[in-house]
Amino acid sequence: MVITNNERGTMDILNISIAEGKKNFSKIIRASEEKNQRIIISRRGRPVAIIFPYEEFEKNKKKEALKKITELRLIYRRSGINANEVYEISRNELEKKI
């Protein structure tokens, strides 16, 4: 197994089989962590999973949350409902359920 990182500092992608992954699990995790590398795990040539650095996972979660917030803002803006109305409607709904 050859693990390299490119000169641009961007994330490389390495494809490996499940069998190779079993044999070299520690090396794979280290490569992902230290060399900022994504590893695609394949079964019979078909991708089934991906390993990538936890930092990237956290960044992706934050980006996804921001995207959802931005989309919701646009929906509220188009609907004409303001934040106070949403709060009041939500509060009333919660009180009904209690």
C-alpha positions in Angstrom: 0.0 0.0 0.0 1.4 3.4 -1.0 0.1 6.4 0.7 1.1 9.9 -0.6 0.0 13.5 -0.1 0.0 15.9 -3.0 2.1 19.0 -3.2 -0.9 21.4 -3.2 -1.9 20.4 0.3 -5.3 19.2 -0.8 -6.7 16.0 0.3 -5.7 12.9 -1.7 -8.1 10.0 -2.1 -6.8 6.4 -1.7 -8.9 3.4 -2.8 -8.3 0.2 -0.9 -10.1 -3.1 -0.6 -11.7 -4.4 2.6 -9.1 -7.1 2.8 -6.2 -4.6 2.5 -8.0 -2.4 5.1 -8.1 -5.3 7.6 -4.3 -5.9 7.2 -3.3 -2.2 7.4 -5.9 -0.6 9.5 -3.5 1.3 11.8 -1.6 2.7 8.7 -4.8 3.7 7.1 -6.0 5.6 10.1 -2.6 7.3 10.5 -2.6 8.3 6.8 -6.0 9.8 7.2 -5.1 11.7 10.3 -1.6 12.8 9.6 -1.6 13.2 5.8 -5.2 14.6 5.6 -6.1 11.8 3.4 -9.5 10.3 2.4 -9.6 6.5 2.1 -12.4 4.8 0.1 -13.0 1.2 1.2 -14.2 -1.1 -1.6 -15.8 -4.5 -1.7 -15.3 -6.2 -5.1 -14.3 -2.9 -6.7 -17.4 -1.0 -5.4 -17.1 1.7 -2.8 -18.8 0.9 0.5 -17.3 3.3 3.0 -15.0 6.2 3.5 -12.5 7.1 6.2 -11.5 10.7 6.5 -10.0 13.0 9.2 -12.3 13.9 12.2 -11.4 17.6 11.7 -12.9 17.4 8.2 -16.0 15.7 9.6 -16.5 18.6 12.1 -16.0 21.2 9.4 -18.6 19.4 7.2 -21.1 19.4 10.0 -20.7 23.1 10.5 -21.0 23.8 6.8 -24.1 21.7 6.6 -25.7 23.5 9.6 -24.9 26.9 8.1 -26.5 25.8 4.8 -29.7 24.7 6.5 -29.9 27.9 8.5 -29.4 29.9 5.3 -32.1 27.9 3.5 -34.5 28.3 6.4 -33.9 32.1 6.4 -34.8 32.3 2.8 -38.0 30.2 3.4 -39.1 32.5 6.2 -38.2 35.6 4.2 -40.3 34.4 1.3 -43.2 33.4 3.5 -43.5 36.8 5.2 -43.3 35.2 8.7 -40.9 36.9 11.1 -39.0 35.4 14.0 -41.4 36.6 16.7 -44.3 35.0 14.9 -42.4 31.7 14.6 -41.6 31.9 18.3 -45.2 32.6 19.3 -46.6 29.8 17.0 -44.0 27.3 18.4 -44.7 28.3 22.0 -48.5 27.9 21.5 -48.0 24.5 19.9 -45.7 23.3 22.8 -48.3 24.5 25.4 -51.0 22.6 23.6 -49.0 19.3 24.0 -48.5 19.8 27.7 
